[in-house]
Amino acid sequence: MKTTQFPKSFLWGAATSAYQVEGSPLADGAGPSIWHRFVRTPGLVKNGDTGDIACDHYQRMRDDVLLMKRLGLTAYRFSIAWARILPQGRGAVNAGGLGFYERLVDTLLEHGIQPMATLYHWDMPAALDDRGGWLNPDVADWFADYASVMFKRLDDRVKLWATLNEPWVVTDGGYLHGALAPGHKSRFEAPIASHQLLRAHGKAVQAYRALGKHQVGLVVNLAPKHAATDQPADVAAARRADAYMNRQYLDPVFLGRYPEEMTEIFGEAWPQWPAEDFKLIGEPIDFVGINYYMRDMIRHEETAWPVKTAVVPQSQSTYTDTGWEVFPKGLTEILLWVRQRYGNIPQYVTENGAAFYDPPAAAGGRVSDPLRVAYYRAHLRAIHDAVEQGVDLRGYCAWSLMDNLEWSLGFSKRFGIVHVNFDTLERTLKDSAHYYANVIASNGAVLDDAA
């Protein structure tokens, strides 16, 4: 009988982001971020929750790394809070903030865990937002300067760097629909923010080539967009949805252009960009990080601006607590699609996971989460299917290491494999964490167990 195995060098990780887990957002000289402001605006975050304490990872970092070691993780993907490093977004470097990430990296390495650092996971310094944020063309240079600070200090120990996490979410949530910081709602701003994010990515890659010695890439969230029917309107809607989420940020990097559907979607709000920008955006990268959570069955919806699409619920499917369809085959599909469209560039699954209901406190030292266990089993089998079909997949990160602040949903949705009691901050390994630890220890062999 054939045994499921992954390459010996395969990285088994878990992921978090700074604002969601760290707490202490203004500690040791840090400046406020756009999220520090956003959570203080009444009505924008469920229950008025904030990241002031979050999981208190800033204070409990060493114990959290010991938890990672207990799980057998060989990689930890975290993000760096830009405003901890540069409180004004530019200029003077804050030694206190830089020191935290140095201690984190050193502690990870001490325990045999490879650090995977993301430079931007949605928390722009508020001082730069005051100057236009992602709408200001100067942001590309601001970001490159920040990136250079981090490369100079940590590239001797960090071998995997990501510039941006999910630029689609930054613009769709932050500039188009207003659901995320900075909370703008503008069809005209969203394309500008998208383009400046990609220019900033390109400038950071240039900075890495000048200063770094390892690997740098980009992290995007992707989801298969399947037409709900074979009617021409629904097929066209699925094509627009695919362009808007999946191709908008990868086509410019790899193909030197935006999808033609972007003009169709945004109309007069879609600018004509200078040709030289695409040379910058297309700076060669070493890997792509894929964040995968769901697939969408798409139908045409004339009133849903600007993409004119709607997602059709599937009666036979399981859905997570965030209303996302559980569709493991979609992960195989996406990994194969990236290879087919953009070439066999190394890939990492940098986020994959699910929110299901978990109790506020562990019962008898245990949190039973059978739906999440089943989710991971199926999705890990899906990535192995992609590997067997030739995808150069280098690693996998569960989202998330621990329950945390789920952005505008506050603490109401739990994605962690480690349970956090938000009253006491006690950590408890869920059954999904024990299952994942067994996967790691066997390098995937337990995925063959019947279930």
NORFENKA-V460984 format. One line per field, one symbol per residue. phi: phi as a letter, one per 40 degrees, with the letter a starting at -180 (. if undefined). A space follows every 50 residues. Layout:
BEGIN
phi: ???
END
This chain:
BEGIN
phi: .cbcbbdccccbbababdccbcgfcbcfgcccbccdcdcccdgcbdggcb ccbfcfcdcbdccccccccccgdbabcbbbcdcccbdcgagccccccccc cccccccdcdbgbccbbbcbbgbdddccccbhfcccdccccdccccdcdc cccbccbbbbbbcbbfddcdccccbbbgcbccgcbacccdcccdcccccc dccccdccccbcbbbbabbbcbadbbccbccdccccccccccccccccbb dccbbgacccccccccfcccccccdcccccccddbcabcbbbbabbcbbc bccccccfbacccbccccbcccgcccaddccddccccccccbgccdbbcc aaiacbcbccbcbggbbcbcccdcdcdcccccccdcccchcccbaabcbb dadaccfccgccbbbccbcbcccbgccbccdcccccccccccfhcccccc a
END
